[in-house]
């Protein structure tokens, strides 16, 4: 299952795990329009979808992970460190991690370079749509 996320300066595509319950629920709600928020090197936005946290939810993910933040009913797209990455750790290898605000359901991954998300500005309009294959 693939989605496209668009904003004024660009877009990305992402591949979602069609077997993930949250991914299936999100797909049923598409297309959707929202407003982008940025938090360090993470873009997130409200989806209007409410789901429970899955048992394999994670707080630390790889750049380019497509995650669903159940505490905020939001899609979270980290592409680098957030304000709490490596928080409290004396070990420098943890300072560049993608640490989400709380454990999130992992839905899939951005196709290609997630760094293009750096062009999203706080307050940008965002559109998410299913790519029919």
N, CA, C and O atoms as a Tinker XYZ file with bonds, in Angstrom:
   532  protein
     1  N      0.858000   -1.170000    0.000000    73     2
     2  CA     0.000000    0.000000    0.000000    64     1     3
     3  C      0.903000    1.231000    0.000000    63     2     4     5
     4  O      1.840000    1.320000    0.793000    81     3
     5  N      0.616000    2.180000   -0.893000    73     3     6
     6  CA     1.453000    3.385000   -0.988000    64     5     7
     7  C      0.603000    4.640000   -0.822000    63     6     8     9
     8  O     -0.557000    4.691000   -1.231000    81     7
     9  N      1.223000    5.657000   -0.206000    73     7    10
    10  CA     0.569000    6.952000   -0.034000    64     9    11
    11  C      1.471000    8.046000   -0.580000    63    10    12    13
    12  O      2.678000    7.853000   -0.730000    81    11
    13  N      0.878000    9.195000   -0.877000    73    11    14
    14  CA     1.622000   10.402000   -1.255000    64    13    15
    15  C      1.265000   11.477000   -0.240000    63    14    16    17
    16  O      0.092000   11.694000    0.064000    81    15
    17  N      2.284000   12.147000    0.282000    73    15    18
    18  CA     2.109000   13.281000    1.183000    64    17    19
    19  C      2.630000   14.497000    0.429000    63    18    20    21
    20  O      3.788000   14.519000    0.013000    81    19
    21  N      1.778000   15.515000    0.249000    73    19    22
    22  CA     2.145000   16.713000   -0.513000    64    21    23
    23  C      2.024000   17.955000    0.352000    63    22    24    25
    24  O      1.160000   18.041000    1.225000    81    23
    25  N      2.913000   18.926000    0.093000    73    23    26
    26  CA     2.887000   20.231000    0.749000    64    25    27
    27  C      3.364000   21.239000   -0.284000    63    26    28    29
    28  O      3.830000   20.818000   -1.343000    81    27
    29  N      3.278000   22.532000   -0.048000    73    27    30
    30  CA     3.592000   23.510000   -1.084000    64    29    31
    31  C      4.965000   23.359000   -1.746000    63    30    32    33
    32  O      5.090000   23.622000   -2.941000    81    31
    33  N      5.986000   22.947000   -1.012000    73    31    34
    34  CA     7.334000   22.883000   -1.575000    64    33    35
    35  C      7.717000   21.499000   -2.104000    63    34    36    37
    36  O      8.815000   21.339000   -2.638000    81    35
    37  N      6.845000   20.495000   -1.973000    73    35    38
    38  CA     7.230000   19.170000   -2.456000    64    37    39
    39  C      6.269000   18.075000   -2.068000    63    38    40    41
    40  O      5.138000   18.328000   -1.651000    81    39
    41  N      6.743000   16.849000   -2.213000    73    39    42
    42  CA     5.945000   15.683000   -1.832000    64    41    43
    43  C      6.863000   14.482000   -1.656000    63    42    44    45
    44  O      7.997000   14.461000   -2.135000    81    43
    45  N      6.343000   13.494000   -0.963000    73    43    46
    46  CA     7.025000   12.209000   -0.803000    64    45    47
    47  C      6.003000   11.114000   -1.048000    63    46    48    49
    48  O      4.795000   11.336000   -0.965000    81    47
    49  N      6.505000    9.939000   -1.348000    73    47    50
    50  CA     5.653000    8.757000   -1.337000    64    49    51
    51  C      6.182000    7.847000   -0.238000    63    50    52    53
    52  O      7.343000    7.940000    0.161000    81    51
    53  N      5.323000    6.980000    0.236000    73    51    54
    54  CA     5.712000    6.051000    1.286000    64    53    55
    55  C      4.998000    4.731000    1.070000    63    54    56    57
    56  O      3.880000    4.683000    0.558000    81    55
    57  N      5.658000    3.674000    1.467000    73    55    58
    58  CA     5.073000    2.341000    1.397000    64    57    59
    59  C      4.675000    1.927000    2.808000    63    58    60    61
    60  O      5.493000    1.926000    3.728000    81    59
    61  N      3.399000    1.576000    2.957000    73    59    62
    62  CA     2.866000    1.158000    4.252000    64    61    63
    63  C      2.665000   -0.347000    4.268000    63    62    64    65
    64  O      2.424000   -0.966000    3.231000    81    63
    65  N      2.767000   -0.926000    5.453000    73    63    66
    66  CA     2.525000   -2.356000    5.645000    64    65    67
    67  C      1.013000   -2.579000    5.641000    63    66    68    69
    68  O      0.327000   -2.204000    6.592000    81    67
    69  N      0.497000   -3.185000    4.578000    73    67    70
    70  CA    -0.947000   -3.383000    4.430000    64    69    71
    71  C     -1.517000   -4.298000    5.506000    63    70    72    73
    72  O     -2.732000   -4.333000    5.702000    81    71
    73  N     -0.657000   -5.045000    6.212000    73    71    74
    74  CA    -1.166000   -5.922000    7.267000    64    73    75
    75  C     -1.270000   -5.207000    8.618000    63    74    76    77
    76  O     -1.842000   -5.749000    9.563000    81    75
    77  N     -0.722000   -3.995000    8.711000    73    75    78
    78  CA    -0.771000   -3.245000    9.973000    64    77    79
    79  C     -2.170000   -2.657000   10.166000    63    78    80    81
    80  O     -2.666000   -1.953000    9.286000    81    79
    81  N     -2.811000   -2.935000   11.298000    73    79    82
    82  CA    -4.177000   -2.439000   11.522000    64    81    83
    83  C     -4.309000   -0.922000   11.375000    63    82    84    85
    84  O     -5.283000   -0.441000   10.794000    81    83
    85  N     -3.347000   -0.170000   11.892000    73    83    86
    86  CA    -3.424000    1.288000   11.803000    64    85    87
    87  C     -3.290000    1.756000   10.361000    63    86    88    89
    88  O     -3.961000    2.705000    9.958000    81    87
    89  N     -2.439000    1.108000    9.580000    73    87    90
    90  CA    -2.280000    1.475000    8.162000    64    89    91
    91  C     -3.592000    1.261000    7.419000    63    90    92    93
    92  O     -3.979000    2.096000    6.601000    81    91
    93  N     -4.273000    0.170000    7.688000    73    91    94
    94  CA    -5.564000   -0.099000    7.022000    64    93    95
    95  C     -6.607000    0.943000    7.428000    63    94    96    97
    96  O     -7.373000    1.412000    6.586000    81    95
    97  N     -6.640000    1.304000    8.693000    73    95    98
    98  CA    -7.593000    2.309000    9.167000    64    97    99
    99  C     -7.307000    3.662000    8.526000    63    98   100   101
   100  O     -8.228000    4.356000    8.096000    81    99
   101  N     -6.031000    4.035000    8.463000    73    99   102
   102  CA    -5.650000    5.298000    7.844000    64   101   103
   103  C     -6.044000    5.312000    6.365000    63   102   104   105
   104  O     -6.585000    6.305000    5.880000    81   103
   105  N     -5.782000    4.234000    5.657000    73   103   106
   106  CA    -6.088000    4.159000    4.223000    64   105   107
   107  C     -7.572000    4.417000    3.958000    63   106   108   109
   108  O     -7.925000    5.049000    2.962000    81   107
   109  N     -8.434000    3.933000    4.844000    73   107   110
   110  CA    -9.876000    4.138000    4.677000    64   109   111
   111  C    -10.268000    5.607000    4.828000    63   110   112   113
   112  O    -11.304000    6.027000    4.312000    81   111
   113  N     -9.446000    6.391000    5.533000    73   111   114
   114  CA    -9.744000    7.808000    5.775000    64   113   115
   115  C     -9.185000    8.725000    4.686000    63   114   116   117
   116  O     -9.433000    9.931000    4.710000    81   115
   117  N     -8.439000    8.171000    3.738000    73   115   118
   118  CA    -7.802000    8.990000    2.706000    64   117   119
   119  C     -8.744000    9.248000    1.541000    63   118   120   121
   120  O     -9.593000    8.409000    1.240000    81   119
   121  N     -8.610000   10.392000    0.882000    73   119   122
   122  CA    -7.601000   11.433000    1.097000    64   121   123
   123  C     -7.954000   12.294000    2.309000    63   122   124   125
   124  O     -9.104000   12.339000    2.745000    81   123
   125  N     -6.946000   12.970000    2.837000    73   123   126
   126  CA    -7.173000   13.896000    3.943000    64   125   127
   127  C     -6.298000   15.119000    3.771000    63   126   128   129
   128  O     -5.229000   15.065000    3.164000    81   127
   129  N     -6.772000   16.212000    4.313000    73   127   130
   130  CA    -6.027000   17.473000    4.310000    64   129   131
   131  C     -5.812000   17.881000    5.757000    63   130   132   133
   132  O     -6.680000   17.672000    6.604000    81   131
   133  N     -4.651000   18.464000    6.038000    73   131   134
   134  CA    -4.325000   18.847000    7.400000    64   133   135
   135  C     -3.343000   20.011000    7.371000    63   134   136   137
   136  O     -3.057000   20.580000    6.318000    81   135
   137  N     -2.840000   20.348000    8.541000    73   135   138
   138  CA    -1.853000   21.413000    8.696000    64   137   139
   139  C     -0.605000   20.826000    9.340000    63   138   140   141
   140  O     -0.688000   20.162000   10.373000    81   139
   141  N      0.546000   21.068000    8.733000    73   139   142
   142  CA     1.806000   20.509000    9.216000    64   141   143
   143  C      2.298000   21.225000   10.464000    63   142   144   145
   144  O      2.130000   22.433000   10.632000    81   143
   145  N      2.909000   20.433000   11.329000    73   143   146
   146  CA     3.630000   20.934000   12.496000    64   145   147
   147  C      5.023000   20.335000   12.421000    63   146   148   149
   148  O      5.193000   19.212000   11.946000    81   147
   149  N      6.019000   21.075000   12.886000    73   147   150
   150  CA     7.378000   20.555000   12.909000    64   149   151
   151  C      7.862000   20.515000   14.348000    63   150   152   153
   152  O      7.509000   21.360000   15.171000    81   151
   153  N      8.691000   19.497000   14.630000    73   151   154
   154  CA     9.253000   19.314000   15.960000    64   153   155
   155  C     10.663000   18.766000   15.751000    63   154   156   157
   156  O     10.851000   17.563000   15.568000    81   155
   157  N     11.637000   19.650000   15.779000    73   155   158
   158  CA    12.981000   19.247000   15.398000    64   157   159
   159  C     12.932000   18.791000   13.949000    63   158   160   161
   160  O     12.388000   19.492000   13.096000    81   159
   161  N     13.492000   17.631000   13.666000    73   159   162
   162  CA    13.476000   17.082000   12.317000    64   161   163
   163  C     12.382000   16.016000   12.194000    63   162   164   165
   164  O     12.624000   14.879000   11.790000    81   163
   165  N     11.197000   16.431000   12.555000    73   163   166
   166  CA     9.997000   15.595000   12.420000    64   165   167
   167  C      8.866000   16.483000   11.930000    63   166   168   169
   168  O      8.719000   17.627000   12.362000    81   167
   169  N      8.069000   15.936000   11.021000    73   167   170
   170  CA     6.842000   16.589000   10.564000    64   169   171
   171  C      5.695000   15.729000   11.068000    63   170   172   173
   172  O      5.727000   14.505000   10.940000    81   171
   173  N      4.682000   16.369000   11.641000    73   171   174
   174  CA     3.506000   15.603000   12.060000    64   173   175
   175  C      2.263000   16.430000   11.788000    63   174   176   177
   176  O      2.326000   17.656000   11.696000    81   175
   177  N      1.143000   15.754000   11.660000    73   175   178
   178  CA    -0.118000   16.453000   11.394000    64   177   179
   179  C     -1.294000   15.569000   11.764000    63   178   180   181
   180  O     -1.228000   14.341000   11.698000    81   179
   181  N     -2.373000   16.235000   12.156000    73   179   182
   182  CA    -3.604000   15.558000   12.559000    64   181   183
   183  C     -4.211000   14.816000   11.380000    63   182   184   185
   184  O     -4.186000   15.296000   10.247000    81   183
   185  N     -4.756000   13.640000   11.663000    73   183   186
   186  CA    -5.387000   12.835000   10.618000    64   185   187
   187  C     -6.895000   12.721000   10.778000    63   186   188   189
   188  O     -7.589000   12.328000    9.839000    81   187
   189  N     -7.413000   13.061000   11.960000    73   187   190
   190  CA    -8.826000   12.841000   12.220000    64   189   191
   191  C     -9.144000   11.371000   12.475000    63   190   192   193
   192  O    -10.309000   10.999000   12.612000    81   191
   193  N     -8.104000   10.535000   12.540000    73   191   194
   194  CA    -8.254000    9.099000   12.778000    64   193   195
   195  C     -7.818000    8.812000   14.205000    63   194   196   197
   196  O     -6.789000    9.317000   14.656000    81   195
   197  N     -8.590000    8.008000   14.915000    73   195   198
   198  CA    -8.243000    7.645000   16.280000    64   197   199
   199  C     -8.102000    6.127000   16.370000    63   198   200   201
   200  O     -9.037000    5.392000   16.053000    81   199
   201  N     -6.936000    5.663000   16.800000    73   199   202
   202  CA    -6.668000    4.237000   16.960000    64   201   203
   203  C     -5.940000    4.007000   18.278000    63   202   204   205
   204  O     -5.433000    4.944000   18.894000    81   203
   205  N     -5.898000    2.754000   18.699000    73   203   206
   206  CA    -5.174000    2.385000   19.910000    64   205   207
   207  C     -3.714000    2.116000   19.600000    63   206   208   209
   208  O     -3.349000    1.806000   18.466000    81   207
   209  N     -2.897000    2.238000   20.611000    73   207   210
   210  CA    -1.478000    1.920000   20.466000    64   209   211
   211  C     -1.339000    0.407000   20.283000    63   210   212   213
   212  O     -1.909000   -0.375000   21.044000    81   211
   213  N     -0.575000    0.008000   19.266000    73   211   214
   214  CA    -0.343000   -1.408000   19.007000    64   213   215
   215  C      0.754000   -1.937000   19.925000    63   214   216   217
   216  O      1.555000   -1.163000   20.450000    81   215
   217  N      0.791000   -3.246000   20.118000    73   215   218
   218  CA     1.749000   -3.838000   21.061000    64   217   219
   219  C      3.198000   -3.645000   20.646000    63   218   220   221
   220  O      4.090000   -3.671000   21.493000    81   219
   221  N      3.450000   -3.449000   19.341000    73   219   222
   222  CA     4.831000   -3.270000   18.888000    64   221   223
   223  C      5.175000   -1.797000   18.623000    63   222   224   225
   224  O      6.118000   -1.504000   17.888000    81   223
   225  N      4.417000   -0.880000   19.215000    73   223   226
   226  CA     4.692000    0.558000   19.054000    64   225   227
   227  C      6.106000    0.863000   19.546000    63   226   228   229
   228  O      6.598000    0.253000   20.496000    81   227
   229  N      6.751000    1.833000   18.867000    73   227   230
   230  CA     8.134000    2.186000   19.219000    64   229   231
   231  C      8.282000    3.694000   19.351000    63   230   232   233
   232  O      7.586000    4.465000   18.692000    81   231
   233  N      9.200000    4.093000   20.213000    73   231   234
   234  CA     9.497000    5.515000   20.374000    64   233   235
   235  C     10.742000    5.916000   19.592000    63   234   236   237
   236  O     10.832000    7.052000   19.127000    81   235
   237  N     11.691000    5.019000   19.438000    73   235   238
   238  CA    12.900000    5.304000   18.671000    64   237   239
   239  C     12.790000    4.556000   17.346000    63   238   240   241
   240  O     12.635000    3.335000   17.316000    81   239
   241  N     12.875000    5.316000   16.247000    73   239   242
   242  CA    12.704000    4.748000   14.913000    64   241   243
   243  C     13.801000    5.270000   13.994000    63   242   244   245
   244  O     14.522000    6.208000   14.333000    81   243
   245  N     13.913000    4.651000   12.834000    73   243   246
   246  CA    14.884000    5.093000   11.837000    64   245   247
   247  C     14.343000    6.309000   11.093000    63   246   248   249
   248  O     13.127000    6.464000   10.973000    81   247
   249  N     15.233000    7.184000   10.587000    73   247   250
   250  CA    14.769000    8.290000    9.748000    64   249   251
   251  C     13.967000    7.731000    8.572000    63   250   252   253
   252  O     14.334000    6.716000    7.980000    81   251
   253  N     12.868000    8.410000    8.248000    73   251   254
   254  CA    12.031000    7.974000    7.140000    64   253   255
   255  C     10.938000    6.996000    7.524000    63   254   256   257
   256  O     10.195000    6.525000    6.663000    81   255
   257  N     10.832000    6.685000    8.808000    73   255   258
   258  CA     9.749000    5.817000    9.274000    64   257   259
   259  C      8.436000    6.583000    9.198000    63   258   260   261
   260  O      8.380000    7.769000    9.524000    81   259
   261  N      7.392000    5.907000    8.770000    73   259   262
   262  CA     6.045000    6.484000    8.820000    64   261   263
   263  C      5.407000    5.920000   10.083000    63   262   264   265
   264  O      5.202000    4.712000   10.206000    81   263
   265  N      5.099000    6.808000   11.012000    73   263   266
   266  CA     4.573000    6.387000   12.309000    64   265   267
   267  C      3.240000    7.075000   12.589000    63   266   268   269
   268  O      2.959000    8.150000   12.059000    81   267
   269  N      2.431000    6.444000   13.424000    73   267   270
   270  CA     1.162000    7.038000   13.831000    64   269   271
   271  C      1.228000    7.299000   15.324000    63   270   272   273
   272  O      1.358000    6.379000   16.131000    81   271
   273  N      1.137000    8.581000   15.673000    73   271   274
   274  CA     1.201000    9.013000   17.071000    64   273   275
   275  C     -0.211000    8.931000   17.652000    63   274   276   277
   276  O     -1.037000    9.813000   17.417000    81   275
   277  N     -0.481000    7.870000   18.411000    73   275   278
   278  CA    -1.834000    7.644000   18.928000    64   277   279
   279  C     -2.247000    8.694000   19.951000    63   278   280   281
   280  O     -3.438000    8.974000   20.093000    81   279
   281  N     -1.295000    9.280000   20.663000    73   279   282
   282  CA    -1.626000   10.302000   21.659000    64   281   283
   283  C     -2.155000   11.577000   21.015000    63   282   284   285
   284  O     -2.837000   12.368000   21.667000    81   283
   285  N     -1.839000   11.783000   19.725000    73   283   286
   286  CA    -2.266000   13.005000   19.039000    64   285   287
   287  C     -3.070000   12.764000   17.776000    63   286   288   289
   288  O     -3.369000   13.703000   17.039000    81   287
   289  N     -3.431000   11.485000   17.516000    73   287   290
   290  CA    -4.169000   11.130000   16.290000    64   289   291
   291  C     -3.476000   11.696000   15.055000    63   290   292   293
   292  O     -4.123000   12.220000   14.148000    81   291
   293  N     -2.158000   11.581000   15.035000    73   291   294
   294  CA    -1.363000   12.243000   14.004000    64   293   295
   295  C     -0.415000   11.280000   13.304000    63   294   296   297
   296  O      0.040000   10.291000   13.879000    81   295
   297  N     -0.134000   11.597000   12.054000    73   295   298
   298  CA     0.910000   10.905000   11.310000    64   297   299
   299  C      2.213000   11.622000   11.648000    63   298   300   301
   300  O      2.276000   12.850000   11.603000    81   299
   301  N      3.243000   10.868000   11.982000    73   299   302
   302  CA     4.545000   11.431000   12.350000    64   301   303
   303  C      5.585000   10.935000   11.351000    63   302   304   305
   304  O      5.712000    9.734000   11.115000    81   303
   305  N      6.323000   11.871000   10.771000    73   303   306
   306  CA     7.325000   11.561000    9.752000    64   305   307
   307  C      8.682000   12.110000   10.186000    63   306   308   309
   308  O      9.039000   13.226000    9.808000    81   307
   309  N      9.441000   11.355000   10.967000    73   307   310
   310  CA    10.760000   11.826000   11.401000    64   309   311
   311  C     11.802000   11.620000   10.312000    63   310   312   313
   312  O     11.801000   10.599000    9.624000    81   311
   313  N     12.695000   12.603000   10.160000    73   311   314
   314  CA    13.786000   12.466000    9.196000    64   313   315
   315  C     15.137000   12.766000    9.847000    63   314   316   317
   316  O     16.164000   12.789000    9.167000    81   315
   317  N     15.137000   12.992000   11.148000    73   315   318
   318  CA    16.359000   13.268000   11.898000    64   317   319
   319  C     16.023000   13.445000   13.368000    63   318   320   321
   320  O     14.947000   13.042000   13.810000    81   319
   321  N     16.926000   14.041000   14.125000    73   319   322
   322  CA    16.722000   14.191000   15.564000    64   321   323
   323  C     15.538000   15.096000   15.921000    63   322   324   325
   324  O     15.221000   16.051000   15.212000    81   323
   325  N     14.910000   14.766000   17.026000    73   323   326
   326  CA    13.854000   15.603000   17.600000    64   325   327
   327  C     14.424000   16.275000   18.852000    63   326   328   329
   328  O     15.531000   15.938000   19.272000    81   327
   329  N     13.698000   17.210000   19.450000    73   327   330
   330  CA    14.216000   17.872000   20.652000    64   329   331
   331  C     14.553000   16.927000   21.808000    63   330   332   333
   332  O     15.338000   17.294000   22.683000    81   331
   333  N     13.976000   15.712000   21.835000    73   331   334
   334  CA    14.290000   14.791000   22.933000    64   333   335
   335  C     15.235000   13.666000   22.505000    63   334   336   337
   336  O     15.461000   12.730000   23.272000    81   335
   337  N     15.780000   13.741000   21.314000    73   335   338
   338  CA    16.742000   12.722000   20.868000    64   337   339
   339  C     17.981000   12.763000   21.737000    63   338   340   341
   340  O     18.613000   13.808000   21.893000    81   339
   341  N     18.319000   11.626000   22.297000    73   339   342
   342  CA    19.508000   11.534000   23.138000    64   341   343
   343  C     19.382000   12.277000   24.445000    63   342   344   345
   344  O     20.377000   12.488000   25.138000    81   343
   345  N     18.165000   12.682000   24.796000    73   343   346
   346  CA    17.947000   13.446000   26.013000    64   345   347
   347  C     18.483000   12.682000   27.213000    63   346   348   349
   348  O     18.127000   11.526000   27.443000    81   347
   349  N     19.314000   13.325000   27.948000    73   347   350
   350  CA    19.848000   12.748000   29.169000    64   349   351
   351  C     20.933000   11.699000   28.948000    63   350   352   353
   352  O     21.419000   11.107000   29.912000    81   351
   353  N     21.321000   11.458000   27.691000    73   351   354
   354  CA    22.319000   10.431000   27.447000    64   353   355
   355  C     23.706000   11.060000   27.279000    63   354   356   357
   356  O     23.872000   11.994000   26.494000    81   355
   357  N     24.691000   10.557000   28.006000    73   355   358
   358  CA    26.057000   11.051000   27.808000    64   357   359
   359  C     26.686000   10.450000   26.554000    63   358   360   361
   360  O     27.746000   10.900000   26.120000    81   359
   361  N     26.042000    9.437000   25.967000    73   359   362
   362  CA    26.590000    8.749000   24.803000    64   361   363
   363  C     26.188000    9.483000   23.529000    63   362   364   365
   364  O     25.001000    9.613000   23.229000    81   363
   365  N     27.163000    9.953000   22.794000    73   363   366
   366  CA    26.900000   10.777000   21.611000    64   365   367
   367  C     26.162000   10.028000   20.511000    63   366   368   369
   368  O     25.479000   10.659000   19.705000    81   367
   369  N     26.276000    8.688000   20.448000    73   367   370
   370  CA    25.604000    7.958000   19.378000    64   369   371
   371  C     24.082000    8.034000   19.478000    63   370   372   373
   372  O     23.392000    7.741000   18.501000    81   371
   373  N     23.547000    8.415000   20.626000    73   371   374
   374  CA    22.100000    8.531000   20.779000    64   373   375
   375  C     21.578000    9.927000   20.449000    63   374   376   377
   376  O     20.366000   10.117000   20.349000    81   375
   377  N     22.447000   10.889000   20.281000    73   375   378
   378  CA    22.005000   12.269000   20.076000    64   377   379
   379  C     21.397000   12.512000   18.703000    63   378   380   381
   380  O     20.675000   13.495000   18.537000    81   379
   381  N     21.652000   11.672000   17.719000    73   379   382
   382  CA    21.097000   11.858000   16.385000    64   381   383
   383  C     19.896000   10.983000   16.092000    63   382   384   385
   384  O     19.392000   10.979000   14.969000    81   383
   385  N     19.429000   10.241000   17.084000    73   383   386
   386  CA    18.321000    9.310000   16.862000    64   385   387
   387  C     17.007000   10.040000   16.590000    63   386   388   389
   388  O     16.848000   11.210000   16.937000    81   387
   389  N     16.090000    9.343000   15.977000    73   387   390
   390  CA    14.722000    9.846000   15.801000    64   389   391
   391  C     13.918000    9.323000   16.987000    63   390   392   393
   392  O     13.435000    8.191000   16.977000    81   391
   393  N     13.784000   10.160000   17.999000    73   391   394
   394  CA    13.011000    9.771000   19.186000    64   393   395
   395  C     11.691000   10.523000   19.132000    63   394   396   397
   396  O     11.662000   11.753000   19.194000    81   395
   397  N     10.605000    9.777000   19.017000    73   395   398
   398  CA     9.269000   10.361000   18.940000    64   397   399
   399  C      8.790000   10.770000   20.335000    63   398   400   401
   400  O      9.364000   10.346000   21.338000    81   399
   401  N      7.751000   11.583000   20.398000    73   399   402
   402  CA     7.258000   12.115000   21.670000    64   401   403
   403  C      6.824000   11.006000   22.625000    63   402   404   405
   404  O      6.966000   11.141000   23.840000    81   403
   405  N      6.302000    9.925000   22.087000    73   403   406
   406  CA     5.881000    8.754000   22.848000    64   405   407
   407  C      5.833000    7.584000   21.869000    63   406   408   409
   408  O      5.937000    7.798000   20.661000    81   407
   409  N      5.676000    6.354000   22.359000    73   407   410
   410  CA     5.636000    5.226000   21.424000    64   409   411
   411  C      4.531000    5.403000   20.376000    63   410   412   413
   412  O      3.410000    5.804000   20.689000    81   411
   413  N      4.882000    5.092000   19.126000    73   411   414
   414  CA     3.979000    5.247000   17.986000    64   413   415
   415  C      3.841000    3.923000   17.241000    63   414   416   417
   416  O      4.741000    3.084000   17.266000    81   415
   417  N      2.705000    3.753000   16.583000    73   415   418
   418  CA     2.503000    2.597000   15.715000    64   417   419
   419  C      3.319000    2.817000   14.445000    63   418   420   421
   420  O      3.212000    3.867000   13.812000    81   419
   421  N      4.118000    1.847000   14.078000    73   419   422
   422  CA     4.941000    1.950000   12.876000    64   421   423
   423  C      4.135000    1.411000   11.696000    63   422   424   425
   424  O      3.658000    0.276000   11.719000    81   423
   425  N      3.989000    2.258000   10.649000    73   423   426
   426  CA     3.166000    1.900000    9.497000    64   425   427
   427  C      3.981000    1.513000    8.277000    63   426   428   429
   428  O      3.517000    0.718000    7.460000    81   427
   429  N      5.182000    2.053000    8.132000    73   427   430
   430  CA     5.986000    1.783000    6.944000    64   429   431
   431  C      7.152000    2.738000    6.848000    63   430   432   433
   432  O      7.666000    3.225000    7.855000    81   431
   433  N      7.572000    3.004000    5.587000    73   431   434
   434  CA     8.749000    3.847000    5.360000    64   433   435
   435  C      8.562000    4.756000    4.155000    63   434   436   437
   436  O      7.874000    4.417000    3.192000    81   435
   437  N      9.190000    5.911000    4.237000    73   435   438
   438  CA     9.239000    6.844000    3.110000    64   437   439
   439  C     10.040000    6.188000    1.995000    63   438   440   441
   440  O     11.061000    5.551000    2.252000    81   439
   441  N      9.582000    6.341000    0.765000    73   439   442
   442  CA    10.324000    5.864000   -0.404000    64   441   443
   443  C     11.382000    6.915000   -0.738000    63   442   444   445
   444  O     11.040000    8.079000   -0.944000    81   443
   445  N     12.639000    6.535000   -0.796000    73   443   446
   446  CA    13.689000    7.492000   -1.139000    64   445   447
   447  C     14.167000    8.284000    0.060000    63   446   448   449
   448  O     14.088000    7.821000    1.197000    81   447
   449  N     14.666000    9.491000   -0.206000    73   447   450
   450  CA    15.300000   10.341000    0.798000    64   449   451
   451  C     14.258000   11.098000    1.623000    63   450   452   453
   452  O     13.563000   11.973000    1.107000    81   451
   453  N     14.158000   10.755000    2.900000    73   451   454
   454  CA    13.209000   11.439000    3.792000    64   453   455
   455  C     13.656000   12.863000    4.101000    63   454   456   457
   456  O     12.870000   13.647000    4.635000    81   455
   457  N     14.900000   13.217000    3.778000    73   455   458
   458  CA    15.411000   14.560000    4.035000    64   457   459
   459  C     14.630000   15.662000    3.343000    63   458   460   461
   460  O     14.682000   16.816000    3.766000    81   459
   461  N     13.900000   15.319000    2.275000    73   459   462
   462  CA    13.071000   16.316000    1.583000    64   461   463
   463  C     11.998000   16.885000    2.526000    63   462   464   465
   464  O     11.456000   17.959000    2.264000    81   463
   465  N     11.694000   16.185000    3.600000    73   463   466
   466  CA    10.720000   16.687000    4.581000    64   465   467
   467  C     11.207000   17.968000    5.259000    63   466   468   469
   468  O     10.413000   18.675000    5.881000    81   467
   469  N     12.493000   18.273000    5.148000    73   467   470
   470  CA    13.030000   19.519000    5.719000    64   469   471
   471  C     12.422000   20.750000    5.055000    63   470   472   473
   472  O     12.515000   21.850000    5.601000    81   471
   473  N     11.800000   20.586000    3.885000    73   471   474
   474  CA    11.175000   21.722000    3.200000    64   473   475
   475  C      9.762000   22.005000    3.707000    63   474   476   477
   476  O      9.153000   22.999000    3.311000    81   475
   477  N      9.236000   21.149000    4.575000    73   475   478
   478  CA     7.912000   21.400000    5.169000    64   477   479
   479  C      8.070000   22.462000    6.244000    63   478   480   481
   480  O      8.960000   22.369000    7.089000    81   479
   481  N      7.206000   23.470000    6.213000    73   479   482
   482  CA     7.223000   24.540000    7.209000    64   481   483
   483  C      6.026000   24.393000    8.141000    63   482   484   485
   484  O      4.948000   23.956000    7.737000    81   483
   485  N      6.242000   24.767000    9.384000    73   483   486
   486  CA     5.150000   24.748000   10.355000    64   485   487
   487  C      3.991000   25.567000    9.804000    63   486   488   489
   488  O      4.178000   26.720000    9.413000    81   487
   489  N      2.806000   24.990000    9.768000    73   487   490
   490  CA     1.619000   25.677000    9.254000    64   489   491
   491  C      1.319000   25.402000    7.790000    63   490   492   493
   492  O      0.273000   25.815000    7.290000    81   491
   493  N      2.231000   24.702000    7.082000    73   491   494
   494  CA     1.966000   24.362000    5.679000    64   493   495
   495  C      0.724000   23.478000    5.561000    63   494   496   497
   496  O      0.488000   22.626000    6.418000    81   495
   497  N     -0.067000   23.673000    4.511000    73   495   498
   498  CA    -1.139000   22.729000    4.244000    64   497   499
   499  C     -0.536000   21.413000    3.743000    63   498   500   501
   500  O      0.421000   21.415000    2.969000    81   499
   501  N     -1.094000   20.315000    4.182000    73   499   502
   502  CA    -0.609000   18.988000    3.816000    64   501   503
   503  C     -1.787000   18.175000    3.297000    63   502   504   505
   504  O     -2.899000   18.261000    3.820000    81   503
   505  N     -1.524000   17.386000    2.259000    73   503   506
   506  CA    -2.541000   16.476000    1.728000    64   505   507
   507  C     -1.948000   15.073000    1.693000    63   506   508   509
   508  O     -0.800000   14.886000    1.291000    81   507
   509  N     -2.729000   14.101000    2.111000    73   507   510
   510  CA    -2.308000   12.694000    2.075000    64   509   511
   511  C     -3.337000   11.941000    1.241000    63   510   512   513
   512  O     -4.543000   12.050000    1.462000    81   511
   513  N     -2.828000   11.169000    0.271000    73   511   514
   514  CA    -3.731000   10.393000   -0.572000    64   513   515
   515  C     -3.156000    9.022000   -0.833000    63   514   516   517
   516  O     -1.941000    8.826000   -0.799000    81   515
   517  N     -4.027000    8.087000   -1.090000    73   515   518
   518  CA    -3.658000    6.728000   -1.434000    64   517   519
   519  C     -3.258000    6.702000   -2.889000    63   518   520   521
   520  O     -3.941000    7.290000   -3.728000    81   519
   521  N     -2.164000    6.032000   -3.206000    73   519   522
   522  CA    -1.747000    5.858000   -4.596000    64   521   523
   523  C     -2.337000    4.550000   -5.078000    63   522   524   525
   524  O     -1.980000    3.479000   -4.587000    81   523
   525  N     -3.223000    4.637000   -6.022000    73   523   526
   526  CA    -3.856000    3.439000   -6.576000    64   525   527
   527  C     -2.870000    2.715000   -7.461000    63   526   528   529
   528  O     -2.262000    3.314000   -8.349000    81   527
   529  N     -2.708000    1.416000   -7.218000    73   527   530
   530  CA    -1.752000    0.635000   -8.008000    64   529   531
   531  C     -2.444000   -0.446000   -8.793000    63   530   532
   532  O     -1.791000   -1.200000   -9.514000    81   531
